[in-house]
Amino acid sequence: MKRIALQLFALLLVATAFGQDGITVCHTSSTEKFAVFASNKKFNSEHATPRPYVHVSQEGGKMITYKTPDGQQANAYLLTNKTKTNNWIFVFQEWWGLNDWIKKEADELFKDLGNVNVIALDMYDGKVTADRAAAGQYMQQFKQERGDAIVKGAIAYVGPQAKIGTIGWCFGGGQSLLATLTAGKQAAGCVIYYGMPVDDVEKLKTLNTDVLGIFASKEKYITPEVVSKFEANMKAAGKKLEVKSYDADHAFANPSNPIYDKTATDDAYKRTLTFFQSHLR
């Protein structure tokens, strides 16, 4: 009951914020904000069902399990370099779960970056869907405490010498930034694709790496106003943020989405590769 009450309170705050010219001004966590979006029928309806795809890894990707500090286990899709390297990329799923499209993204990053290991974390503990209603429920049911445990377990798995870059889309974009905060001094680069930013300046001050933010100017949720606020907060925190906004809509970089924008995606991907290449040497 307490959790439901908190979500309703967050919903009221966000609803109030959107009434002010679409600007999100509430101070709930980035995860709670996204959970509120998931309860919005319009938000759900704007997420097209992913096109069917079955991933067969050409790079040796495989599913693994590892221990988490809350006494449980987590799942992940792992790609390890033939040549030993301490460079790691943590990949974070969209709200659909760790599906085959995310595994494909992990494979492409692994192949194109070369000197890295890649691990795509299963933030839903095995739940995957192509149904919008179910995805919304999974995102609302997601508990950040469990998400933090999954990330901390992955950090322990890759070891204290690992240099960790993070990347995620949509729900995973927000998780990418949170994971970078969790990684502390091991953080070596963070990429956010149209995810909800952290707006707590004091938390942002603890970042130990730069951030690349990929956004969409036609967004109705992670709006240009939200992005501008993020830029201001990062400046106030004394941290470096590179922002690139495209004349596109939410999830434009998802090839399983009918609104997929190949031109914008190709440019964003080149920027992503350049960013990681300069931060993971």
Secondary structure, 3 states (H helix, E strand, C coil): CHHHHHHHHHHHHHHHHHCCCCCCCCCCCHHHHHHHHHCCHHHHHCCCCCCCCCCCCCCCCEEEEEECCCCCEEEEEEECCCCCCCEEEEEECCCCCCCHHHHHHHHHHHHHHCCCEEEEECCCCCCCCCCHHHHHHHHHHCCHHHHHHHHHHHHHHHCCCCEEEEEEECHHHHHHHHHHHHHHHHEEEEEEECCCCCCCHHHHCCCCCCEEEEEECCCCCCCHHHHHHHHHHHHHHCCCEEEEEECCCCCCCCCCCCCCCHHHHHHHHHHHHHHHHHHCC
